[in-house]
Amino acid sequence: MKPSAALTNSLRPVILAAARSPRCEHAITRAPLSRQVVNRFVAGSERSDAIAVVSRLLDNGRYVSVDFLGENVTDGASAQATVCEYLSLIEDLGRFPGPLGPVPRIEVSVKLSSLGAGLSPEIAAENARTICAAAQSAGVWVTVDAEDHTTTDATLATVRSLRVDFPWLGIVLQAYLRRTESDCLAFADARIRLCKGAYNESEAVAYIRREDVTASYLRCLDILCRGTGYPMVASHDPVVIAAAARTGRDVDRFEYQMLFGIREPEQARLVASGQHVRTYVPYGSAWYPYFMRRLAERPANLAFFLRSVVSRHRCCGAVGSRCCEMLSKCCFDH
């Protein structure tokens, strides 16, 4: 195992715990350096920032999935505010030219917890229905994001219900969950974004070792590619990207998906080769949980963060150690 991978494996639980820590969020979001580093992964705080990024990516031949950051809302007013933001976002996105082929170039991604799932599944479902109706009128796709494993059953039930009226609605499945092969079989006719998974799960419900997660991903991808749906290969892993290329699927029957700010040259290479590549573009002020999950999931992201800290403060590796100590203290002292 490479040293960077070993470092990330050992720090992943700490970083993901820090993503849920109010104390750590307070410390990191108020650090001037953090905002500079976050700009690599988040389009900006305002909708106009996201629209500017979308315009540039579309001009470069990419597709986009835009996410208004936010999750786990605890009151109806916040859920309704999220719906209003998505309706305005969809209106703005609808002004871009329509698809040049059978696959819409523009999509929005939404978490049910941001729509009030914590209040009741019915509230979230109705809010999602409102967003889907607006998206359908604008020629925009919607995909429902995955969250931690405790939400999976409710999320799939909501999507299954909404697909009666919006059969194009997409869903995210996480390959590190042991249940996901069965879920792929159940939704093999749907539009599925298959990702590895970014939450801190126990070994009872999820594969932990990196190689086991990759093996599960490849099995799930095989199931989806043998189905009648539309697989969306959401991974930066060269092994996964190569496996998707070997499936023999026509270019309009699947797509690659990658995150904004990650492996940009590879995204450009795939587009140049004639593949559909959809870039996940997050925006909003609630960037902290998203940013921490990005640090936890890839060694390169954590290394970039630590290099930025070192460069800023001219303090060599000691700064990286202090950052790790801060994350650990925020998690376990809270």
N, C-alpha and C positions, 0 to 999 in steps of 0.2 A: 504493500500500500504506500502511495506517495505521502510524504510528510504533510502536504497541504490537506489531503483527504483525511489523514489521521487526525489532524487538528480540528477539521470541521466536524468529523464524527463525534469527537469528545465534547465539542462546544455546542453542538446542535441542541441538546436538551436545555442547556443554560440559556441560549439565545431565544429559543421558543418560549421558555418560561418568562424571559424578560419581555417578550411581546405582550404578555398579559399583566405585566407589573405596572401599576400607575406610578410608582416611585421611579422606575427606570424610564418610563415614558417622559415624565417630567424632566429628568436630567438630560436625556438625549435630545428631545425636541427643542430644548432651549439652548443647546450648544450651537454657536454660529457655524461651526464646521459641518454639523449634521445636514443642514439644509443644502449646503454645497454638494455634498456627496449624494444626497437624495435626488438631486436634479438629474443624476444619471439614470435613475430608474422610474421617476415620476414626471409626467409631462408638465405639471405645474399645479398651482392651487385653484386656478379659475378655469371655467369651461372654455373661455377664449384661448387659454394656453393649450388645452387639449385639441381644440379645433385647428390651431396652427400646426401642431404636430401631425394631426391626421392629414391635413392638406399636403404637407411635405412627404409623408409616407405614401399617400396615394399617387403623387407625382412620380415617386420612385418605383411604382409598380407593385406596391404591397397592398394587402388587404388590412383591415384594422378591426380590433375589438376594443371598445372604449368602456372603461370602468370608472364610475364615480365612487371613490373610496369611502368606505363606511361599513360598519357591521355592528350587530348586537345592540340595536336601538332598544330603548326601554320605555318609550312612550309613543302614543299615537301621533302626536304632532311631529316628532322627528321622522317617523315613517312616512307621513304625508309629505314632509319637506323633501325627502329623498325621491318620492314619486314625482313631485313637481320638477325637481332637477332633471330627472331622466326624461320627462316630457319635453322640457326645453332643450335638452341635449339632442334628443331624437329629431326635434324640429330643425335644429341647426345642421345635424348630419344629413337630413333629408334634402338639403340644398345642394349637396354634392351630386355630380352626375351619377346616373344609375349604373347598374352592372353592365359590363361589356360582354358578359357571358351568362351561363345559367346560375352562377354562384354570386350572391350579393357581396360586394366588396366591403360593406360596412355592417358592423354588428355592435351591440352593446352587451356587456356582461353585468349581471346583477346578483347580489347575495340576498337570499330570502330573509336573513337575519336583519338586513338593513331595511326591509319592507315590513317589519313587525312580526316575524315568525316567533319571536320570544313572547309576544303578547298573545297571539293565537295563530295557528296555521291558516285559519280562514281569512284573517286580515292580510297576511302575506300573500295568499293566493289571489285575493281580490285585487290587491295592489299590483301584483305581477300581471294579472289579466289586463289591467288598465295600460300598463307599459307595453304589453304584447300587441294590443289593439292599435296603439299609436304607432308602433314600429311597423306593423303590417301595412298601415296606410302610407308610411314613408318609404317603404321598400328596404327596411333595415331588419336584420336578424337580431334575435335575442338568445343568449345562452345563460342558463342559471348556473352560477358558480357552486362548487362544492365547499363545504366547511368541515369542521371536525366530525368524527364518525358518529357522534351521538345525534347528528342532524340528518344522516343519510336517508333513513327510511321516510321521514317526513318530506324531505326535499324530492325524493323520487316519486312519492305519492302525488305531490303538488304538480310536478312536471307531467306525470302521466295524465292527470286530470286536464291540464291546460292543453296538452297535445291533441285532445279531441277537437278543439277549435283552432289550434295553431300547430299543425303537424310538423312545421319546420322548426319548432322550438328546440334548442339544444340543451344538453345537460353535461356537466363535468363529472367524470369518474376518476378516482384516484387509485392508481395501480398498486400502491403500497398496502392498501386494505385487503385483507384476505378474502373478503366477500366479492371483490370487484369482478372476478371472472364470471360469477353467476349474474351479476348485474349487467355485464356486457352481453351475455346471452339474452337476458330479458329485454334489453333495449337495442338489439342488433339491427333493428330497422330505423333507428333514430340517428340524429346528428349528435355525435358524442365527441366531446373534447377529452382526450385521455391524457392525464398528467401523472407524474409520479406521486405527488402528495407533499404538502408543506406544513402539516400540523404535527404536534408532539403526541403521538399515539403509543399505546402500550403494545408489547409483543403479542398479547392475547388477541388483538384485532388487526395488527399490521405487521408486515415484514420490516425488520429493522436494518439488516445488513444491506449495504448498497447493491451487492451483486444479486441478492434475492429480490430486491425491488425491481431491478432491471429485468430479471428473468420473468417476473410477474407481468411487467409491462409488455414484454414481447409476446407472452401468451395471450394477454388481453387484446393486443393489436391484431394478432392472428384471428381471434374470434370476430372482431369488428370487420376485418377485411374480408371475411367469408360471409358476412351478413349483407343486408340490402341497404344499410344506412350510409351515413357520410362520416367516416372517421376524421377527426381533427387531431393530428399528431403533435401534441404540445410537449415538446422536449428539446433541450439543447444538447442532449447526449449524442455524440457521433455514432454510437452503436445503434441507437434507436432510429436516427435519421437514415442510416444505411439500410436498416431492416425495412423501413417504410418504402424506400426506393425499390426494394426487391419484391414488393407485393404484386407488382404488375397492374396495379389499379390505374385507370385512365386519370389524367391530370384533373379533370373536373369531378372526380368521384372521391377525392380526399384532399386534405391540405395540411401543410405544416403550420404550427403556431409557435411563436417565441415571444419573449417579453421585451418590452421597450428597453433599450440600453444594454441588452445582453447579446453577445455573439452577432453584432451587426454585420461583420464581413460575411459570416455564414448565411445570414438572411439575404444579403445582396447576392451571394453566389447562387442560392437556390432560385431566386427570382430570375437571375440571368439564364439559368438552365431551363426556364419555362415552367417552374412549379408555382403553385399558389402558396404564398406565405402570408399569414395573418399576424400582425404585431399587436400584442396586448398593451393598450395604452391607458394607464391609470392616471387619474388626476384627483385633486381635492386636498383639503387641509388635514384629513384624517389618514395621513400616510404612514404613521408609525407602525401599526401591526403588519402592514404589507411590506414595508421596508425590512423589518426584522426577519420576516419569513424568507425574504430574498437573501439576506445574509446567511441564514441557517442552511439553505438548500444547496448552495454551490460554493466550493472552496474559492473560486475566482472572485466571487462577490465579497466575501469576507476579507480576502487578501487586498482587494481594491480599497475597501474601507480602512483597513489598518495602514496601508501605504499612504493614503490621504492624510491620516492622522499624523503619521511619522513625518511626512513632507511638511505639513503645516507647522508642527512644533519643533522640528529639528532635534528630536530626542531619541532617535533610533528605536530599537526594539523595546525599550522600556515602556514606551507609550502603549504599544500593543498589549503588553502585559497588564498595564494599568486599566486599559479598556476592558480586558477580559475580567479583571478583578471587579470593575465597576458593574459589569453585567451580572456577575455571580452575586455580588452583594445586593444589588437591586432585587434579584429574584428571591434570594433566600432570607434576606433580612426584612422583607416587606410583611 
